[in-house]
Amino acid sequence: MTVRRFHVEGIVQGVGFRPFVYRTASGLGLDGWVANVNGHVEGEVAGTLRAIDEFTVRLRTDAPTLARVRRVRLTGGTPEPAYGRGFQVRHSAPADADTAPRETPPDAAICATCLAELHDPRDRRHRYPFINCTDCGPRATIIEDLPYDRVRTTMHRFRLCADCAAEYADPADRRFHAEPVACPACGPRLAWAGLRGEEALRAAVETVAEGGIIALKGLGGYQLVCDAGDPVAVSELRRRKHRPAKPFAVMVRNLATAAGFARIGVTESQELTSPARPVVLLARRRWRGAAPLAHEVHPGLPRVGLFLPTTGLHQLLLDDVDRPLVVTSGNLSDEPIAVDDAEARRALKGVADGFLTHDRPIRSRYDDSVVQFAGRTRITVRRARGLAPAPLPLGVREPVAGAGAQLKHTFTLAADGRAHLGPHAGDLADLATHDAFLTSYEHLKQLTGIEPVILAHDLHPGYLSTQWARAQALRRMPVQHHHAHVAACAAEHGVRGRFLGVAYDGLGLGDDGTLWGGEILVADLSGYRRVGRFATAPLPGGDAAVRHPGRTALGHLLGGETLGSPHPYPWLTRPFTERLDPAELATVRAMVERDVNCPRASSAGRLFDAVASLLDLCDRAGYEGEAAVLLEAAAGDVHAAALAHRVVRVQGLWVYDPAPTLTDLLERRLDGEPVARLAAAFHLTLANVTAELVAHAVAEGAPRTVCLGGGCFVNRRLLTEVKRRLRAQGLRVLVGGQVPVGDGGISYGQAAVAAARLAGER
């Protein structure tokens, strides 16, 4: 008899891996045992060498759907007297000497088998909202510590009934060692005021059907829910939530229903039905007659965010209401999603007409993930429930951390070839969001066992993430914002050497102390050299200009960097300036002329804002990025001729001068060219500009691999046009797929830079 000890790393806890090992070993006639040890799976097998070899292969090839096997190690084992009596699943145990980082499984949406049981009147879990198995259910949101066992989750308070205990102990059952397993007799129960169970659900259904708004306790936090087809209900939700324009996500019963609302390709279909169940941004169908979704759901936009039910509770609510539902974060605008029951009732008291809650605590806060596709290119807008904190590859040995940015905040913990992105938090300027970040950071450190030796952070001293990092008793490493953007893309794709980075976003502090945002960098993961940029323009009022695109437009018209091209003539700008408030116009003009509170920025994102305002699409932004979103929506798939542009050499850098572009835009608008065509022309122009800046850099010896980063590349039209032109030059073009392309990916890029610099010190 041969005995081998096996050690499996990866996402192998909370995914049915021990039952899989049991069945595989038993099927091959092997004796031995398996257990969760810290965040890994360990065990021994005893039998013929041929059977052990086959067992080792199957650990990788036949692993459960939710598992991610990263490494399998075999060593010599010790024969035990019990060998010869079969295979067993042992109780989990910590291993103090094991220093490898642990991996936490993300939550998984309700699987097809559980969904069938939910709808089967003969099944004992018929209409049980908290149905789950080894293939689905809560994971990251309920785990208190590893190894992953029921006693270390928020399910520990629910004692298994005899039937559930039998399933849990039966190797032939798909709920064998399913830690969140429960049923109506022993598991969590719904509550609505004084009602419980089905009566509570019925009260919530009636409230939604009558045009009300409910707060529902979901997997990773509370959600606000109303009828997506009721314009009055949706408008009232906007008013109460203080969210005047930002689009809402819509949950629908199944894929067929989704296909009736939007055009869905193969990749979108796979994403919608994946265990992660993210919100997927899709092209809305044109409807004749009454629209099934209220205009107020996504005002003025041709794309709508759809997702399918993530839990049995969501499925039952959709079944019983029998209409699509707005399902959005349970918070007021810019605050973190509520997770605690008392906190939710306090924060949402004036928003929700009732609370559909339950008695299973939420340990960790996870909002819904958001993705979209540009052709076959996947773009992660928000990495949260279902995706985080699953690890991503990263060339890192010693433990490091990235503190992230200010907006769309995430953090990253990385070690031993893996990076764990914490869930999306939001804007750290909100105190509650900042506190939520600190709680999440400490908890993920505990779960992964990663204690960073270096903490990377942004250069901007005003970012709360930077201030927090500087207060930590760790070695700190500043990383320039746009270098982090393109480094995130490069690291995700495993680029080891030099590359050409194109970073387009709103604002980030440059190494010269000015605000950047339209950057061409020759870089590797350790450092960079700036070789191109956009011309600078003042931002009258600083942050106020970000919220008021009209001010940004005035900054370009009145004080754009002088590069030899004349600024648009006054008669061209008159239709724009005449619609502005005269007092504000005079104030902004004086600020620009006197250079008072007018920081200059070389920002692609702010140029989008300026053009959106010049085309009368958005003078005041109700949410971050609204002007750019409306400009992309106006452009659609419209064909247009590009606007004029000019690239010049300034102090060793190639610089895009937007003055000819803005002059041409205003002239063509004055001549009656439609807004949609001009919006499309602007996108084409920026793609042409990018291609020219990159071509100049390549001609001077820059690498032929181009990494795109920054929030502007969430724009599908811009991304598609830029990729097409760069590929036409024979260049390799990369963009983040799993890592958010915007500021949500900054922390991953910071960690990648820190790891590379640390490796270079050896």
C-alpha positions in Angstrom: 0.0 0.0 0.0 1.3 3.5 -1.0 0.4 6.5 1.2 0.5 10.1 0.0 -0.3 13.3 1.8 -2.0 15.9 -0.4 -2.2 19.7 0.1 -4.6 21.7 -2.2 -4.5 25.5 -2.3 -6.9 27.8 -4.0 -10.6 28.5 -3.6 -11.3 25.0 -2.1 -13.4 25.8 1.0 -17.1 26.5 0.8 -17.3 25.1 -2.7 -18.0 21.4 -2.0 -14.4 20.4 -2.4 -14.2 17.9 0.6 -17.3 16.0 -0.6 -15.7 16.0 -4.1 -12.5 14.5 -2.7 -14.5 12.0 -0.7 -16.4 10.8 -3.8 -13.3 10.8 -6.0 -11.2 8.8 -3.5 -13.9 6.3 -2.7 -14.6 5.8 -6.4 -11.0 4.9 -7.0 -10.9 2.5 -4.0 -8.6 4.7 -1.9 -8.6 4.9 1.9 -7.7 8.0 3.8 -9.1 11.3 4.9 -9.7 14.9 4.0 -10.1 18.1 6.1 -10.1 21.9 5.9 -6.9 23.1 7.3 -6.7 26.9 7.7 -7.8 28.1 4.2 -6.7 25.0 2.4 -7.6 21.4 2.0 -5.4 18.6 3.2 -5.6 14.8 3.6 -4.0 11.5 2.9 -4.8 8.7 0.4 -3.7 5.1 0.7 -3.9 2.5 -2.1 -2.2 1.6 -5.3 0.2 4.1 -6.9 -1.9 4.0 -10.1 -5.1 5.0 -8.3 -3.2 7.8 -6.4 -1.9 9.2 -9.6 -5.4 9.2 -11.1 -6.7 10.9 -7.9 -4.1 13.6 -8.2 -5.0 14.4 -11.8 -8.8 14.5 -10.9 -8.1 17.0 -8.1 -7.4 19.5 -10.9 -9.5 18.4 -13.8 -12.8 17.4 -12.1 -13.0 20.0 -9.3 -16.4 21.5 -8.4 -17.7 24.4 -10.5 -17.0 27.0 -7.8 -13.6 25.7 -7.0 -10.3 27.3 -8.2 -7.4 24.9 -7.7 -4.2 26.8 -7.8 -1.7 24.3 -6.5 -1.6 20.6 -5.5 1.3 19.2 -3.5 2.0 15.6 -2.7 4.4 14.4 0.0 5.0 11.1 1.7 2.3 9.9 4.1 2.1 7.8 7.2 0.0 4.6 7.2 -2.7 4.5 9.9 -4.5 1.6 11.4 -7.8 2.9 10.0 -6.6 2.6 6.4 -8.4 -0.3 4.8 -11.8 0.9 6.2 -12.6 3.5 3.5 -12.3 7.2 3.2 -13.6 9.8 5.6 -14.2 13.6 6.0 -12.5 14.8 9.2 -13.2 17.9 11.3 -11.4 21.0 10.2 -8.3 22.1 12.1 -6.0 25.1 12.1 -2.3 24.7 11.2 -0.2 27.3 12.9 2.9 26.5 10.8 1.0 27.1 7.6 1.9 30.6 6.4 0.4 30.4 2.8 -2.4 33.0 2.2 -5.9 31.7 2.5 -8.6 32.2 -0.1 -12.2 33.1 0.7 -14.9 32.0 -1.7 -17.3 34.7 -3.0 -21.1 34.3 -2.7 -22.7 32.2 -5.4 -26.2 32.8 -6.8 -28.9 30.2 -6.5 -28.1 27.2 -8.7 -30.5 25.5 -11.2 -31.1 22.5 -8.9 -32.0 24.6 -5.9 -34.2 26.7 -8.1 -36.1 23.6 -9.2 -36.6 22.6 -5.5 -37.8 26.1 -4.7 -40.6 25.7 -7.2 -41.4 22.0 -6.4 -44.5 21.7 -4.1 -43.3 18.2 -3.2 -39.9 19.3 -1.9 -39.5 20.1 1.8 -37.7 23.3 0.8 -40.6 24.5 -1.5 -40.6 28.3 -1.3 -37.9 28.4 1.3 -36.1 31.7 0.7 -32.7 30.6 2.1 -32.3 27.4 0.1 -28.7 26.6 -0.8 -26.3 23.7 -1.4 -22.6 23.1 -2.0 -22.9 24.8 -5.4 -24.6 28.0 -4.3 -25.5 30.3 -1.4 -23.8 32.7 0.9 -20.0 32.4 1.5 -17.9 35.6 1.9 -20.8 37.5 3.4 -21.3 35.0 6.3 -17.7 33.8 7.0 -16.3 35.0 10.3 -13.1 33.0 10.1 -11.3 30.1 8.4 -11.2 27.1 8.1 -14.6 27.3 6.6 -17.1 25.4 8.9 -20.5 26.3 10.0 -19.3 27.2 13.5 -17.2 30.0 12.0 -20.1 31.5 10.0 -23.1 33.5 11.0 -25.1 30.3 10.5 -23.6 28.9 13.8 -26.7 30.0 15.7 -29.0 27.8 13.6 -28.9 24.2 14.9 -29.5 21.7 12.2 -32.7 19.7 12.3 -32.6 15.9 11.9 -33.3 16.0 8.2 -30.7 18.7 7.4 -28.1 16.9 9.7 -28.7 13.7 7.7 -28.1 15.5 4.4 -25.0 17.2 5.8 -23.6 13.8 6.9 -24.5 11.8 3.7 -21.7 11.6 1.2 -24.2 10.8 -1.5 -26.2 14.0 -0.9 -25.3 17.3 -2.7 -25.6 19.1 0.7 -22.9 16.9 2.2 -20.9 19.4 4.3 -22.8 22.4 2.8 -22.1 24.7 5.7 -25.1 27.2 5.2 -27.6 24.3 4.8 -31.0 25.0 6.3 -34.7 24.4 5.9 -37.9 26.0 7.1 -37.7 23.8 10.3 -34.3 25.0 11.4 -33.0 27.9 9.3 -33.4 31.6 9.0 -36.9 33.1 8.8 -38.3 36.1 7.1 -39.9 38.9 9.1 -42.0 42.0 8.2 -43.1 44.0 11.2 -44.9 41.4 13.3 -45.3 38.9 10.5 -43.1 35.8 9.8 -42.4 33.5 6.9 -44.9 33.4 4.1 -47.0 36.1 5.7 -44.0 38.5 5.8 -43.2 37.8 2.1 -46.9 38.4 1.2 -46.9 41.7 2.9 -43.8 42.8 1.0 -45.2 41.7 -2.3 -48.4 43.6 -1.7 -46.4 46.8 -0.8 -44.4 46.6 -4.1 -47.5 45.8 -6.1 -49.3 48.8 -4.7 -46.4 51.2 -5.7 -44.5 51.1 -2.5 -40.8 50.8 -1.7 -39.4 48.0 0.4 -36.0 47.5 2.1 -34.9 43.9 1.5 -32.1 42.2 3.4 -30.0 40.6 0.6 -26.8 38.6 0.6 -24.3 41.5 1.2 -26.6 44.2 2.6 -29.9 45.8 2.4 -31.5 46.6 -1.0 -34.2 49.0 -1.9 -36.9 47.5 -4.2 -39.8 48.9 -6.2 -41.8 48.1 -9.4 -39.5 49.0 -12.3 -42.5 49.6 -14.5 -44.1 52.1 -12.2 -42.8 55.7 -13.0 -44.3 57.1 -9.8 -42.7 54.5 -7.6 -39.3 54.9 -9.3 -39.5 58.7 -9.2 -40.4 58.5 -5.5 -37.4 56.2 -4.8 -35.1 58.8 -6.5 -36.5 61.5 -4.4 -36.2 59.6 -1.1 -32.8 58.2 -1.9 -31.4 61.6 -3.1 -30.4 60.0 -6.4 -31.8 62.3 -9.1 -30.4 60.8 -12.3 -27.9 57.9 -11.8 -29.5 54.8 -13.5 -31.0 52.0 -11.4 -30.4 48.2 -11.9 -33.3 46.0 -12.7 -33.7 42.4 -11.6 -35.8 40.1 -13.8 -37.1 36.6 -13.2 -35.0 34.7 -15.8 -32.9 35.0 -19.0 -35.9 34.9 -21.3 -37.5 37.9 -19.5 -34.2 39.8 -19.8 -34.0 39.1 -23.5 -37.3 40.8 -23.9 -35.9 44.0 -22.4 -32.4 44.1 -23.9 -30.2 42.7 -26.7 -28.2 39.9 -25.2 -25.3 38.2 -26.9 -23.6 34.9 -25.9 -21.0 36.5 -23.6 -23.7 38.7 -21.9 -25.9 35.6 -21.5 -23.1 33.6 -19.9 -22.3 36.5 -17.5 -26.0 36.9 -16.5 -26.4 33.3 -15.6 -22.9 32.8 -14.0 -22.7 32.0 -10.2 -21.5 35.6 -9.7 -24.8 37.1 -11.1 -23.5 40.6 -11.7 -25.5 43.5 -13.0 -24.8 43.5 -16.8 -25.1 46.7 -18.7 -27.0 45.9 -22.0 -28.5 47.7 -25.0 -32.1 48.4 -24.3 -34.7 47.2 -26.9 -36.9 49.7 -28.6 -40.5 49.2 -27.6 -43.7 50.0 -29.4 -46.5 51.2 -27.1 -46.1 51.2 -23.3 -42.6 50.4 -22.2 -42.2 47.6 -19.6 -39.6 49.7 -17.8 -40.3 53.2 -16.6 -38.2 55.9 -18.3 -37.1 57.0 -14.8 -35.1 53.8 -14.4 -32.4 54.9 -16.7 -33.3 58.4 -17.9 -31.9 59.4 -21.3 -29.7 56.3 -21.6 -29.9 53.6 -24.3 -28.4 50.9 -21.9 -30.0 49.3 -18.9 -28.4 47.3 -16.1 -30.1 43.9 -15.7 -29.4 41.0 -13.4 -31.1 37.7 -12.4 -32.1 36.6 -8.9 -29.2 35.9 -6.6 -31.1 34.1 -3.9 -34.3 32.2 -3.4 -35.8 35.2 -1.7 -35.2 37.4 -4.7 -36.7 34.7 -7.0 -39.9 34.3 -4.8 -40.4 38.1 -4.7 -40.1 38.3 -8.5 -42.4 35.3 -9.0 -45.1 36.7 -6.7 -44.9 40.4 -7.9 -44.7 39.1 -11.5 -43.0 42.2 -12.9 -39.4 43.5 -13.1 -38.0 45.2 -10.0 -35.6 48.0 -9.4 -33.1 46.5 -6.9 -30.6 49.1 -5.8 -28.2 49.6 -2.8 -29.9 50.0 0.5 -28.4 53.4 1.4 -28.7 57.1 0.8 -26.6 58.5 -2.0 -22.8 58.1 -1.4 -23.3 56.2 1.9 -22.3 52.5 2.3 -24.9 49.8 1.9 -26.6 49.0 5.2 -25.9 45.6 6.7 -26.9 45.7 10.3 -30.7 45.5 11.0 -30.8 48.5 13.4 -28.5 50.5 11.1 -30.8 49.8 8.2 -33.9 50.9 10.0 -32.2 54.1 11.1 -30.7 54.9 7.7 -33.7 53.9 5.5 -36.5 54.9 7.8 -37.6 57.7 5.5 -36.9 55.7 2.3 -38.6 52.4 2.7 -42.3 51.8 3.3 -41.4 48.5 5.0 -38.6 46.1 5.9 -38.4 42.5 4.6 -35.7 41.2 6.9 -34.5 37.9 8.4 -32.5 36.6 11.3 -29.2 35.6 9.6 -26.6 38.2 10.3 -24.4 39.6 7.4 -20.8 39.5 8.4 -19.3 41.4 5.4 -20.7 44.2 3.3 -20.9 43.4 -0.5 -22.7 45.5 -3.0 -23.7 44.1 -6.4 -21.0 43.7 -9.1 -21.4 45.5 -12.4 -19.9 44.5 -15.8 -20.4 45.2 -19.5 -19.0 44.1 -22.8 -17.5 46.0 -25.8 -17.8 43.3 -28.4 -16.1 40.4 -26.7 -14.1 42.6 -24.4 -15.3 42.3 -20.8 -15.2 45.5 -18.7 -15.5 45.3 -14.9 -17.2 48.4 -13.7 -17.6 47.3 -10.1 -16.0 44.2 -8.4 -18.1 43.2 -5.4 -20.6 40.4 -4.6 -20.0 37.2 -6.5 -16.5 38.3 -7.7 -14.7 39.6 -4.6 -12.7 38.5 -2.7 -11.8 35.8 -5.1 -8.0 36.1 -5.8 -6.5 37.3 -9.0 -3.0 36.4 -10.2 -0.2 38.8 -9.4 3.5 38.5 -9.5 4.1 39.0 -5.8 6.1 37.1 -3.2 6.3 39.1 0.0 3.0 40.4 1.3 2.0 43.9 0.1 -1.2 46.0 0.2 -2.7 48.8 -2.0 -4.7 51.5 -0.2 -6.7 52.5 -3.3 -7.9 55.9 -4.4 -10.7 58.1 -3.1 -13.7 57.4 -5.4 -14.9 53.9 -6.3 -12.6 52.8 -3.5 -11.2 49.3 -3.1 -8.1 47.9 -1.3 -5.9 45.0 -2.2 -4.0 42.5 -0.1 -1.4 40.4 -2.1 1.1 37.7 -1.4 2.4 34.4 -2.9 1.3 35.1 -6.4 -2.3 36.2 -5.6 -4.1 39.5 -5.0 -7.3 39.8 -3.1 -9.3 42.9 -4.1 -11.6 44.0 -1.3 -15.2 44.8 -2.3 -16.2 48.1 -3.8 -16.8 50.7 -1.0 -17.6 54.0 -2.8 -16.5 57.5 -1.9 -14.2 57.6 1.1 -15.2 61.2 1.7 -18.3 59.8 3.5 -17.3 58.9 7.1 -19.4 55.8 7.2 -17.9 54.6 3.9 -14.4 55.2 5.4 -15.3 53.2 8.5 -16.7 50.4 6.3 -13.4 50.3 4.5 -11.4 49.9 7.7 -13.7 47.1 8.9 -13.5 45.3 5.6 -9.7 45.7 5.5 -9.1 44.2 8.9 -11.5 41.3 8.3 -10.0 40.4 4.9 -6.5 40.5 6.5 -7.8 38.0 9.1 -9.3 35.7 6.5 -6.3 35.7 4.2 -3.7 35.7 6.9 -1.8 38.4 4.9 0.1 40.9 7.0 1.6 43.4 4.5 5.2 44.5 4.8 4.6 47.4 2.4 1.6 49.6 2.0 1.3 51.4 -1.4 -0.8 54.5 -1.7 -1.7 57.4 -4.0 0.4 60.5 -4.3 -2.5 62.8 -3.6 -2.3 64.0 0.1 -6.0 64.9 0.1 -7.1 61.3 -0.5 -8.4 59.8 2.7 -6.8 56.5 1.6 -3.4 58.3 1.5 -3.9 59.9 4.9 -4.9 56.5 6.4 -1.8 54.8 4.8 0.5 57.4 6.1 -0.8 56.8 9.6 0.0 53.1 9.5 3.1 51.7 11.2 4.3 50.1 7.9 6.8 50.9 5.2 4.9 53.1 2.8 5.3 53.4 -0.9 3.7 56.2 -3.0 2.5 55.2 -6.4 1.5 57.7 -9.1 -2.2 57.4 -9.9 -2.0 56.8 -13.7 1.0 54.5 -13.3 -1.3 52.4 -11.0 -4.0 52.4 -13.7 -1.8 51.0 -16.5 0.1 48.8 -14.1 -3.2 47.1 -13.1 -3.9 46.3 -16.7 -0.3 45.0 -17.3 -0.3 42.9 -14.2 -3.6 41.3 -14.9 -2.4 40.2 -18.3 1.0 39.1 -17.0 3.1 41.6 -18.9 6.6 41.3 -17.4 8.6 43.9 -19.3 8.1 47.4 -20.6 4.8 48.5 -22.1 3.1 51.7 -23.4 0.4 52.9 -21.1 -2.6 55.1 -22.1 -4.3 56.4 -18.9 -7.5 58.5 -19.5 -9.5 59.5 -16.4 -10.9 62.4 -14.5 -8.1 63.5 -12.2 -5.0 62.2 -10.5 -2.0 63.9 -9.0 1.1 63.8 -11.2 4.7 63.6 -10.0 5.1 67.3 -10.9 2.4 68.3 -8.5 -0.1 69.1 -11.2 -3.4 67.3 -12.0 -3.1 64.7 -14.7 -5.7 62.7 -16.6 -4.8 62.3 -20.3 -1.5 60.5 -20.2 0.8 58.4 -22.4 3.5 56.6 -20.3 6.4 54.3 -21.2 6.4 52.0 -18.2 7.0 48.8 -16.5 5.6 47.7 -13.2 8.4 49.5 -11.3 8.3 52.9 -12.9 7.3 55.0 -15.9 8.3 57.9 -18.1 5.7 60.4 -19.3 5.9 60.8 -23.1 2.6 62.4 -24.0 -0.3 64.2 -22.5 -3.4 66.3 -23.1 -3.1 70.1 -23.0 -4.0 71.6 -19.6 -7.0 73.8 -18.8 -8.1 75.4 -15.6 -10.8 73.9 -13.4 -12.7 76.9 -12.0 -13.5 76.2 -8.4 -11.5 73.0 -8.3 -13.9 70.2 -7.2 -16.8 72.5 -8.1 -15.9 72.2 -11.8 -16.1 68.4 -11.6 -19.8 68.8 -10.4 -20.4 71.6 -13.0 -19.3 70.6 -16.5 -20.3 74.1 -17.7 -17.4 75.5 -15.6 -15.0 73.0 -17.1 -16.1 74.1 -20.6 -15.5 77.7 -19.6 -12.0 76.7 -18.4 -11.1 75.3 -21.8 -12.6 78.3 -23.7 -11.2 81.0 -21.5 -7.9 79.6 -20.2 -6.9 76.5 -22.2 -3.1 76.0 -22.6 -1.7 78.1 -25.4 -0.1 75.9 -27.9 -0.2 78.0 -31.0 -3.9 77.4 -31.9 -6.4 80.2 -31.4 -9.1 79.6 -28.9 -12.7 79.5 -30.3 -13.8 82.9 -31.3 -16.4 84.7 -29.1 -19.1 84.5 -31.7 -18.8 80.7 -31.8 -19.1 80.4 -28.0 -22.0 82.9 -27.6 -24.8 80.2 -27.9 -23.1 78.4 -25.1 -22.4 81.3 -22.8 -25.8 82.9 -23.3 -27.6 80.0 -21.7 -25.4 80.2 -18.5 -26.2 82.2 -15.4 -24.7 85.6 -16.1 -23.5 86.0 -12.5 -21.8 82.6 -12.6 -20.3 83.4 -16.0 -18.8 86.6 -14.7 -17.5 84.9 -11.6 -15.8 82.1 -13.5 -14.4 84.5 -16.1 -12.8 86.6 -13.2 -11.4 83.4 -11.6 -9.8 82.3 -14.8 -8.4 85.7 -15.6 -6.9 86.1 -12.1 -6.0 82.5 -11.7 -7.9 82.2 -8.4 -8.8 78.6 -7.3 -8.3 77.3 -10.9 -6.0 74.3 -10.7 -4.9 73.2 -14.2 -5.4 69.6 -15.4 -4.4 67.6 -18.4 -7.6 65.5 -18.1 -9.4 63.5 -20.8 -12.3 63.0 -18.4 -12.8 66.7 -17.9 -12.6 67.3 -21.7 -15.5 64.9 -22.0 -17.4 67.0 -19.5 -16.6 70.2 -21.4 -17.8 68.8 -24.7 -21.0 67.4 -23.0 -21.7 70.9 -21.7 -20.9 72.7 -25.0 -23.5 70.3 -26.7 -26.1 71.2 -24.0 -26.2 67.6 -22.7 -25.0 68.3 -19.1 -24.1 71.6 -17.4 -24.5 70.2 -13.8 -23.7 66.6 -13.0 -26.0 64.7 -10.7 -23.5 61.9 -10.2 -19.8 61.3 -10.9 -19.2 60.8 -14.6 -22.8 61.7 -15.7 -21.7 64.2 -18.4 -19.4 61.6 -20.1 -22.2 58.9 -19.8 -24.6 61.3 -21.6 -22.1 62.1 -24.2 -21.5 58.4 -25.0 -25.2 57.8 -25.0 -25.7 60.7 -27.5 -23.0 59.3 -29.8 -24.5 55.8 -29.9 -23.4 54.0 -33.1 -23.8 57.2 -35.2 -21.5 57.6 -38.1 -19.6 60.9 -38.3 -16.6 62.7 -39.6 -13.9 63.3 -37.0 -13.3 66.8 -35.7 -10.0 68.7 -36.3 -7.2 68.0 -33.9 -3.6 68.9 -33.4 -0.6 67.2 -31.7 2.5 69.2 -31.0 5.8 68.8 -29.4 6.2 70.7 -26.1 9.3 70.4 -23.9 10.0 66.8 -25.0 6.4 65.6 -24.7 3.8 65.0 -27.4 0.8 67.1 -26.5 -2.8 67.0 -27.8 -4.1 70.6 -28.3 -7.9 70.4 -28.1 -8.5 74.1 -29.2 -8.9 73.1 -32.9 -11.3 70.3 -31.8 -13.5 72.6 -29.8 -13.5 75.3 -32.5 -14.6 72.7 -35.1 -17.2 71.4 -32.8 -18.8 74.8 -32.2 -18.6 75.7 -35.9 -20.3 72.5 -37.0 -22.9 72.9 -34.3 -23.6 76.5 -35.4 -24.0 75.2 -38.9 -26.8 72.9 -37.7 -25.0 69.5 -37.4 -26.9 67.3 -35.0 -25.7 66.8 -31.5 -25.6 63.0 -31.9 -23.2 63.3 -34.9 -21.0 65.7 -33.1 -20.9 63.5 -30.0 -19.8 60.6 -32.2 -17.3 62.9 -34.0 -15.7 63.7 -30.7 -15.2 60.0 -29.8 -13.6 59.4 -33.2 -11.4 62.4 -32.7 -10.1 61.2 -29.3 -9.4 57.8 -30.9 -7.4 59.5 -33.7 -5.6 61.6 -31.1 -4.7 58.5 -29.1 -3.5 56.7 -32.2 -1.3 59.6 -33.1 0.2 60.0 -29.6 0.9 56.3 -29.5 2.5 56.3 -33.0 4.9 59.1 -32.0 5.9 57.2 -28.9 6.4 53.9 -30.8 8.5 55.8 -33.4 10.7 56.9 -30.6 11.3 53.4 -29.3 8.3 52.8 -27.0 7.2 49.1 -26.7 4.5 47.8 -29.0 2.3 46.4 -26.2 -0.3 49.0 -25.1 -2.1 48.9 -21.8 -5.3 50.9 -21.5 -6.4 52.2 -18.1 -8.6 54.8 -16.4 -12.3 55.4 -16.1 -12.7 56.9 -19.6 -12.3 53.4 -20.9 -15.6 52.3 -19.4 -16.9 54.2 -22.4 -17.6 51.4 -24.9 -17.4 53.7 -28.0 -14.1 55.2 -27.0 -12.6 51.8 -26.1 -13.7 50.2 -29.4 -12.4 53.0 -31.6 -9.1 53.2 -29.7 -8.5 49.5 -29.9 -9.4 49.4 -33.6 -6.9 52.2 -34.5 -4.1 50.8 -32.4 -4.4 47.3 -33.7 -4.3 48.7 -37.2 -0.8 49.9 -36.3 0.1 46.3 -35.5 0.1 46.9 -31.8 -0.9 44.5 -29.0 -3.7 46.2 -27.1 -4.8 45.2 -23.6 -7.5 46.4 -21.2 -8.5 45.1 -17.8 -11.2 42.4 -17.7 -11.4 41.1 -14.1 -9.8 44.2 -12.5 -12.0 47.3 -12.7 -10.7 49.7 -15.4 -11.5 52.8 -13.4 -10.4 53.8 -9.8 -11.7 50.5 -8.5 -8.6 48.9 -10.0 -6.1 51.4 -8.6 -5.4 49.3 -5.4 -4.5 46.3 -7.6 -2.1 48.4 -9.6 -0.6 49.9 -6.5 0.1 46.4 -5.1 1.6 45.3 -8.5 4.0 48.3 -8.4 4.9 47.7 -4.8 5.6 44.0 -5.5 7.8 44.8 -8.5 9.8 47.5 -6.7 10.3 45.1 -3.7 11.5 42.4 -6.1 13.9 44.8 -7.7 15.5 45.6 -4.3 16.7 42.0 -3.9 
